[in-house]
Amino acid sequence: MGKRIAIIGGGNLGTAIAEGLLKSKFSKASELIVTKRNTSTLKTWKEKNIEITSDNAAAVRKSDVIILAIKPFQVDEVLNAIKKELTSGKILISVVTGVLISEMETVIKKTIPAFRAMPNTAIAIQESMTCICSQHAGIDDIKYVNDLFSKLGKVVTIDEKLMEAATILGACGTAYAMRYIRANIQGGIEIGFDASTASLIAAQTVKGAAELLLQKGTHPEQEIDKVTTPKGCTIAGLNEMEHQGFSSSLIRGIVASYKKIAKD
């Protein structure tokens, strides 16, 4: 039997993690506990034989792995309520933005394997990009946590000092990509497609472009060169976008987002 996992916080992210773990068969329903103050909103999860409770301490007591999927302002309150149950051998994983491992340890006043993981919203379909860092974790703990999030998408290990940057590139990046796709759809409509067809073409084209990089390990410019012929329509469009500040505006937007999160 696998480790029992308590997901503290049954909101959008917490339930997306639970769904991904079930779909991937990383965990059985009997191995999952999801907590929320208002458990009535989790009725469908209870029907899947997942234990649902509003008692965080009890959930932690019964579990081997604890995933904090709550709001940043709730962290101190929740950790204070469960710290007695965070005994030796348990693994603590936080998917909370902006809360350092050292800050969590200050509250619980003990040393246990602790991780921060930064997934994105594609975790709901097991296509997340998750960045992970840890402290006081052994090789087996690190492998377990990486295996867990690998079932929910791609995983990369980074230094904790890069977690804010990971939020911008991996989480905010979803919104940046969506904005590009939306603009592509609008352009497609202007040149003759209906909205539904333009949406399908734009989304699948972006998906295919990303898969080329992921599967072949090539640089974007290598793939760009393959579709830019002399005097062709692709290079004409790319050059016009660059004249209008396409790359520059994207880079400036990423930096602006990073300055905002670093400042706050």
C-alpha positions as CSV (number, residue, x, y, z in Angstrom):
1,M,0.0,0.0,0.0
2,G,1.2,3.5,-0.9
3,K,1.7,6.4,1.4
4,R,-1.5,8.1,2.7
5,I,-1.7,11.7,1.5
6,A,-3.6,14.5,3.3
7,I,-4.4,17.5,1.0
8,I,-5.1,20.4,3.4
9,G,-7.3,22.7,1.4
10,G,-9.9,21.3,-1.0
11,G,-10.1,24.3,-3.3
12,N,-9.3,24.4,-7.0
13,L,-5.6,23.4,-6.7
14,G,-6.1,20.9,-3.9
15,T,-8.9,19.0,-5.7
16,A,-6.9,19.2,-9.0
17,I,-4.0,17.5,-7.3
18,A,-6.4,14.8,-5.9
19,E,-7.9,14.3,-9.3
20,G,-4.5,13.9,-10.9
21,L,-3.3,11.4,-8.3
22,L,-6.4,9.3,-8.8
23,K,-6.4,9.4,-12.7
24,S,-2.7,8.6,-12.8
25,K,-3.3,5.8,-10.3
26,F,-0.4,7.1,-8.2
27,S,-2.9,6.9,-5.2
28,K,-6.0,4.9,-4.5
29,A,-9.1,6.8,-3.2
30,S,-8.6,5.1,0.2
31,E,-5.1,6.7,0.4
32,L,-6.4,10.3,0.0
33,I,-7.8,12.7,2.6
34,V,-9.0,16.1,1.5
35,T,-9.9,18.8,4.0
36,K,-12.0,21.9,3.8
37,R,-14.0,24.0,6.2
38,N,-17.1,23.7,4.2
39,T,-17.1,20.0,3.3
40,S,-20.5,20.2,1.6
41,T,-18.7,21.5,-1.6
42,L,-16.7,18.2,-1.7
43,K,-19.7,15.9,-1.9
44,T,-18.6,14.4,-5.3
45,W,-15.2,13.6,-3.9
46,K,-16.8,11.7,-1.0
47,E,-18.7,9.7,-3.5
48,K,-15.4,8.6,-4.9
49,N,-14.5,7.1,-1.5
50,I,-12.0,9.8,-0.7
51,E,-12.1,10.7,3.0
52,I,-13.4,14.3,3.4
53,T,-13.1,16.2,6.7
54,S,-12.9,19.7,8.2
55,D,-10.5,18.4,10.8
56,N,-7.0,19.2,9.6
57,A,-5.2,17.8,12.7
58,A,-7.0,14.4,12.3
59,A,-6.1,14.3,8.6
60,V,-2.5,14.9,9.3
61,R,-2.4,12.3,12.1
62,K,-3.7,9.6,9.7
63,S,-1.3,10.5,6.9
64,D,2.3,10.1,5.8
65,V,2.4,13.0,3.4
66,I,0.8,16.4,3.9
67,I,0.2,18.8,1.0
68,L,-0.6,22.4,2.0
69,A,-2.9,23.8,-0.7
70,I,-4.2,26.9,1.1
71,K,-4.0,30.7,0.9
72,P,-0.7,32.3,2.1
73,F,-2.5,34.2,4.9
74,Q,-3.8,30.9,6.3
75,V,-0.5,29.2,6.6
76,D,0.4,30.2,10.2
77,E,-3.1,29.4,11.5
78,V,-3.2,26.0,9.8
79,L,0.4,25.0,10.7
80,N,-0.2,25.9,14.4
81,A,-3.2,23.7,14.4
82,I,-1.4,20.7,12.9
83,K,2.2,21.0,14.2
84,K,1.7,18.5,17.0
85,E,0.7,15.9,14.4
86,L,3.8,16.6,12.2
87,T,5.8,13.8,13.7
88,S,9.0,12.2,12.6
89,G,8.7,10.3,9.3
90,K,6.0,12.6,7.7
91,I,6.7,14.7,4.6
92,L,5.4,18.3,4.4
93,I,4.8,19.7,0.9
94,S,3.6,23.3,0.4
95,V,2.1,24.5,-2.9
96,V,1.5,27.9,-1.3
97,T,3.0,30.9,-3.2
98,G,5.5,33.1,-1.4
99,V,5.9,31.2,1.9
100,L,9.5,30.0,2.6
101,I,10.3,26.6,4.1
102,S,12.2,28.4,6.9
103,E,9.0,30.4,7.7
104,M,7.0,27.2,8.0
105,E,9.7,25.7,10.2
106,T,9.6,28.7,12.5
107,V,5.9,28.0,13.1
108,I,6.1,24.2,13.6
109,K,9.4,24.4,15.5
110,K,10.7,21.1,14.3
111,T,12.7,19.7,11.4
112,I,11.0,17.3,9.0
113,P,11.4,16.7,5.3
114,A,9.9,19.9,3.8
115,F,9.2,20.7,0.2
116,R,7.9,23.7,-1.8
117,A,6.2,22.9,-5.1
118,M,5.0,25.4,-7.7
119,P,2.6,23.8,-10.2
120,N,0.4,25.6,-12.6
121,T,-3.3,25.2,-13.5
122,A,-2.6,22.5,-16.1
123,I,-2.2,20.2,-13.2
124,A,-6.0,19.6,-13.6
125,I,-5.2,17.7,-16.8
126,Q,-1.9,16.2,-15.6
127,E,0.1,18.6,-17.8
128,S,1.5,20.9,-15.1
129,M,5.1,22.3,-15.1
130,T,6.0,21.9,-11.4
131,C,9.2,23.4,-9.9
132,I,10.3,21.8,-6.6
133,C,12.8,22.6,-3.8
134,S,13.4,21.0,-0.5
135,Q,15.2,21.0,2.9
136,H,16.0,18.2,5.3
137,A,14.8,15.6,2.7
138,G,16.6,12.3,2.1
139,I,17.0,10.7,-1.3
140,D,13.9,8.5,-0.9
141,D,11.8,11.5,0.1
142,I,13.0,13.5,-2.9
143,K,12.3,10.6,-5.3
144,Y,8.8,10.1,-3.8
145,V,7.9,13.8,-4.2
146,N,9.3,14.0,-7.7
147,D,7.4,10.8,-8.7
148,L,4.2,12.3,-7.2
149,F,4.4,15.5,-9.3
150,S,5.7,13.7,-12.3
151,K,2.3,12.0,-12.5
152,L,0.8,15.5,-12.8
153,G,3.1,16.8,-15.6
154,K,6.7,17.8,-15.9
155,V,9.0,18.4,-12.9
156,V,12.2,20.3,-12.4
157,T,14.3,20.8,-9.2
158,I,15.4,24.4,-8.5
159,D,16.9,26.4,-5.6
160,E,14.3,28.0,-3.3
161,K,15.6,31.4,-4.2
162,L,14.2,30.9,-7.7
163,M,10.7,30.0,-6.6
164,E,9.3,33.5,-7.2
165,A,10.8,33.4,-10.7
166,A,9.3,29.9,-11.2
167,T,5.9,31.4,-10.3
168,I,6.3,34.0,-13.1
169,L,7.6,31.7,-15.8
170,G,5.6,28.6,-15.0
171,A,2.3,29.8,-13.4
172,C,1.8,33.3,-14.8
173,G,3.3,31.9,-18.0
174,T,0.0,30.1,-18.6
175,A,-1.8,33.5,-18.8
176,Y,0.8,34.8,-21.2
177,A,0.4,31.8,-23.5
178,M,-3.4,32.1,-23.3
179,R,-3.1,35.8,-24.3
180,Y,-1.0,34.9,-27.3
181,I,-3.5,32.2,-28.3
182,R,-6.4,34.6,-27.9
183,A,-4.6,37.1,-30.2
184,N,-4.0,34.4,-32.7
185,I,-7.7,33.5,-32.7
186,Q,-8.6,37.1,-33.3
187,G,-6.2,37.3,-36.2
188,G,-7.6,34.1,-37.6
189,I,-11.1,35.5,-37.5
190,E,-10.0,38.6,-39.4
191,I,-8.5,36.5,-42.2
192,G,-11.6,34.4,-42.6
193,F,-12.1,31.6,-40.0
194,D,-15.0,31.3,-37.6
195,A,-14.1,31.6,-33.9
196,S,-14.4,27.8,-33.2
197,T,-12.1,26.8,-36.1
198,A,-9.6,29.5,-35.3
199,S,-9.5,28.5,-31.7
200,L,-8.8,24.8,-32.6
201,I,-6.1,25.7,-35.1
202,A,-4.4,28.2,-32.7
203,A,-4.5,25.9,-29.7
204,Q,-3.3,22.8,-31.4
205,T,-0.5,24.7,-33.2
206,V,0.8,26.0,-29.9
207,K,0.5,22.5,-28.4
208,G,2.4,21.0,-31.3
209,A,5.1,23.7,-31.2
210,A,5.7,23.1,-27.5
211,E,5.8,19.3,-28.0
212,L,8.5,19.8,-30.7
213,L,10.7,21.5,-28.1
214,L,9.9,19.0,-25.3
215,Q,10.4,15.9,-27.4
216,K,13.3,16.9,-29.6
217,G,15.1,19.2,-27.2
218,T,15.7,21.7,-29.9
219,H,16.1,25.5,-29.5
220,P,13.1,27.6,-30.7
221,E,15.1,29.3,-33.4
222,Q,15.9,25.9,-35.0
223,E,12.2,25.2,-35.4
224,I,11.5,28.7,-36.6
225,D,14.2,28.3,-39.3
226,K,12.3,25.3,-40.6
227,V,9.2,27.3,-41.5
228,T,10.8,30.6,-42.6
229,T,11.7,30.6,-46.3
230,P,13.3,33.4,-48.2
231,K,10.8,36.2,-49.1
232,G,8.1,34.0,-47.4
233,C,5.0,34.9,-45.5
234,T,6.3,33.6,-42.1
235,I,9.4,35.8,-42.0
236,A,7.3,38.8,-43.1
237,G,4.9,38.2,-40.2
238,L,7.7,37.6,-37.7
239,N,9.5,40.8,-38.7
240,E,6.4,42.8,-38.4
241,M,5.7,41.4,-34.9
242,E,9.2,42.3,-33.9
243,H,8.9,45.8,-35.3
244,Q,5.9,46.2,-33.0
245,G,7.8,45.0,-30.0
246,F,6.6,41.4,-29.7
247,S,9.6,39.8,-28.0
248,S,10.4,43.0,-26.1
249,S,6.9,43.4,-24.7
250,L,6.8,39.8,-23.6
251,I,10.2,40.1,-21.8
252,R,9.2,43.3,-20.2
253,G,5.9,41.8,-19.0
254,I,7.8,38.8,-17.4
255,V,10.2,41.2,-15.6
256,A,7.3,43.5,-14.5
257,S,5.5,40.4,-13.0
258,Y,8.7,39.3,-11.3
259,K,9.3,42.8,-9.8
260,K,5.7,42.8,-8.5
261,I,6.0,39.4,-6.7
262,A,9.5,40.2,-5.4
263,K,8.3,43.5,-4.0
264,D,5.2,42.1,-2.4
